[in-house]
């Protein structure tokens, strides 16, 4: 069952979302040639704790760290380690924070130093696909109205989307009903209601949609080895549209740097 959140619940989720946004800001500020994914993870965890939250992902289903950090062709669920970032790489940082039992969840893909025009195009399409989908996030629309717009935008620009990964509801659990596909026909699924909270997260592949699991049992990589970008915000459905929860008052969303 999908229950809209009360005003008090949304207050907690907004605080969790602000913590996630602050952790993204901290991560983005240190992403550069020569830093390791472990070092980024440490900064994310410290920022979450410093701001009164706990890392949502650490221990979730057995995941070992505070952030999922996925480099280049790794699409999602990369485990931070001693991997060194280099100029021209891209890195997806997926962060969850819990505040008073409520979660916020946001992923963003950042450029490391100077990247090619081809890479910038992937990042631009990935980010824009998220906001194109969010245009359909309003009370009275069907859930898959969001899915359809994301898919049409991504496919229309010559990129692909993985078949087995999607967005989700969020609240007292990181993953709640409903599943939010990133492609498919419009007009299906639940009718969106004011107060529903969702994590919308297109994962855009530069090559084919097939993926494979890394030997660590977590990281998911594009089968053809081509780049992948991941953009995600937690939102609440409002009377007139949506509100992004994983942001601060000073910014609508993180930017590629």
N, C-alpha and C positions, 0 to 999 in steps of 0.2 A: 504494500500500500504506500502511496506517495502523499505525504502530509505537508501542506504548506507550513512554513515556519511562522511562529508568533513574532511580535515585535521584539520581545526579550531575546529570543533565539537569534534573530537577525542582528541584534546588537553584538552578541558574542561572535557571530560569524563575520561581522564587519571588522571586529578587532583581530580575529584570526587572519582575515584577509590583509589587513594593514601590516601585520607581522610578516606575512609571506612577501608582500611588496617590498618591505624594508630589507628582507633577506636577499631578494633579487637585486636591489640597488647595491647592496654590499658585495654580492658576487660579481655583478657587472663591473664594479669599480676596480677589481683586481684581475679581471680576465686579460691576459696578455701573453705574449711569447715567453715561454720558460716556466710558467706556473703549472703545477700538477692539479689533477682533478681532486686529489685528496685535500690539497690546500684550500681549494674552493669550498669543498664540503665542510671543512673545519670552520670557515668563516660563516657559512650559512647556519650551521648549528649554533655557533656562538651568538649570532644575531637573533635567532629565534628565542633562545633562552634569555638573553639580555632584555628582550622586550616582553617577557612574561608568558611566552608560549612554550610548548614542547614540540619536537619534531614529529609530525604525523607518520612519516614513512619508516622511521627507525623502529625495527621490530615488526612492522606490518607484514603479515604473511612470512615473517622471517627475514625481511630485507635488512641488511646490516648497517646502513648509514642514514644520515638525515636527508640527503638529497640524492636524486637520481641524476647522474651526469653522463651524458652520452655524446661522444665525439664523432663527427663526420658521418660515416655510414651507419653508426649505431643510432637506431631510431628512438628507443625508449629503454628505461630501466638499467642504464649503465651504472655499474658499481664504481664509485670513486676509488682510485688507486694511485700508483706512482706514474701514471701516464702523463707525459709532458705535452702541453699545448704549444703549437708552433704557429708562426705567422701564416695566415691563409687558411687555417682550420676554422670550422664552426663547432660550437659546443652548445648542446641543449641542457639547460638546468631546470629540473622539475622539483618544485619545493612544496611541501605541505606543512602547515603549522596548526596546532590545536590550542584553543583558548577556552577554558572552562567547559571542556567536553565537546566543543564544536570546531569544525575543520575549515581551513581554506586551502586551495590547491591551484597552483599556477605554474606553467612551464613556459620558457622562452628560449629561443635559439639566438646565440650571440656570435658575431664575427670576431675572430681573433686577429687583431692587426688589420692588414690590408688583404682583402679577398677579391677574387675575380668578379667580373660583371655577371658571369653565369651564377656564381654563388649568391651575389646580391639579389639576382632575380628570383632565385629559390626562396630566399628569406622574405622578400617583398610579397610574393604570392602566398606564402604560408601565413604571414601576418594578416594580409588583407582577407584571406579566406575566413579567418576567425571572425573578423568584423563584418564581413558580408553575411555570414551565418547568424550573427547576433542581431542583425536587422530584422530577422524573423522571430526573435525571442520576445514574444509579447502575449499577454493573456488573450485566450480565444483561438490562437493558432495551434495547429497540431505540432507535436514534437518533431516529426520528420520534415516539417517545413524548413527547420534549421538545417537538417542533414542534407536536404536536396540542394539548397543554395550553396553550401560548402562544396559539395561534390561537383556541381555544375561549374563553379568558379575554378576549382583546381583542374578538373579534366579539360575545361575550355582553354586553359593555358598550357596544356601539354604535360602536366604532371600527373602523378598517381597517388592513390591512398591505400593503405593496407586494409585487407579485408576483415581482419580479426581483432582490430583495436578500435576503441570508441570512447566517447565521453560518458559521463555518468552523473547521477544525482549525488548530492553531498550534504552532510549535516553532522549528526553525532557519529557517523561513520564516514571514512574517506570515500568509500564506494557504496552508494545507495541506489535504489531504483529511481528513475529509469535508466537503461542504457541509451546513450545518445549517439547513433551512428553518424558517420561523416559523409555519407552518400546514400542515395536511394530515392525512391519516389516521394513526393510531397503528399500531405494529407493523411498520414497514418500516425499511429501512436496516440498517446494521451493528448487531451486538450490542456494546454498550458494555463495555469491559474496563478493569480497574484500570490506571492509568498513562496512559490516553489524555487528551490535552489539547485543549480546545475553547474557542472564543470564541463565546458565546451572546449574540445581540444583536437583540432585537425593535426594530423601527422602527415606531412607532405613529402613524397618521395620523388627524387629527380629521375629515377628510372622506373623499373617495373614494380608492381605492387607486392610481389612475393617477399617474404621475410623468413629469417631462421633464428633460432635461439642459440645464443653463445654457450660454450661448454660450462660457464659458471651457473647456468640455469636461470639467469635473470636478463642479461642484455639481449635486446632484439635488434638484429642487423638486417639491412637490405640484402637480399640474396645476390643481387648483381653488383654489390659493393658501391653503389652510387649514393650520393649524399641524401640526408634526410633532415627535415626541419620540423619543429614541434612548437606549437603556440597554444596556450591554454589560459583561460580566466574562469574563476568562479563568479557566477552571477546570481541575482535574484530577479524573478519575474515581477514586474510592477504593473500598475494599472495601465500605464501608457507605453510600456516597453520593458526595459531591463535596467539594472544597475550593476556595474562591476564592483565586486566586493574585494578582489585581490588588487587593490590599488591604494595609494595615499591621496590625501587631498591635493597634493601639489602636482600630481601626474595622473594621466588617464591610464597609462600602461608603460612598462619599460620599453626602451628603444634599443635597436641594434647599435652597437658601438664598436 
